[in-house]
Every structure is written in structure tokens, then in C-alpha cells.
Amino acid sequence: MLRDQRQFVDETPPGEPATAAVDSETDAHASEPAGYVIRFSDGERIPARGAAPHTTQKQNMGAAVDSLIVEHGLLDAIELPHFPPRGEKNCSINTEPKHPNGDDMRVPYELTNG
């Protein structure tokens, strides 16, 4: 389960010196700037090594979904609009910024190709 695979990177606000907690797996990356990082089991990393760090969870998750769309054909594997049965109202992929109940999304994130 993804929850078991997540790792703490840092909670330092942007602009302040990072004090990242490091474990044996991330020790080699201790000098990287703090921010949100997603590592897929195939070795893909969001953001890519050397790229600017993502300072918001929204930015990082959007980039991860974009990668799944572009690199792994996600849109061919799901129907739009997609509202995962176990997801909350903020968890959706669709062509317009609306929740399942018809409400406008507060701060939508535009994915690859809209």
C-alpha cells in the first residue's frame, strides 16, 4: 500500500534552510533541496532529479498524474470523469473542474492536455 511506502522528506517552509530527516535509503540524497518527492516502483521520480523541488503537495501530485497520463496511458485505462470509489470529493480526474455533486472545485489543477 502506498501509505506504507511514503517517506518523510521535510516540513521546512519554502525559503528556510532545510533540515531534512534522512534514513538509510535517502542518505545519499541528503543534500537535495527540501520539497515533495514521489518515487514510483519503476524508479521514476517526481520531480526528476536535478529539477526544481515541488513545494506543494498539489503541484507534486499533479505532476505524478501527468506522468501517469503521458508515460503510462492512464487515460486509456480509466473512464472520464474518474472519481475513485474510496477517494474523497477532492480526488478526481475530469474534463471540467466540478466535484461529483456538481460543485465547482475550489482550486483545480490542470493536467496534461486539459
Order of alpha helices (4+ residues) and beta strands (2+ residues): alpha-beta-beta-alpha-alpha
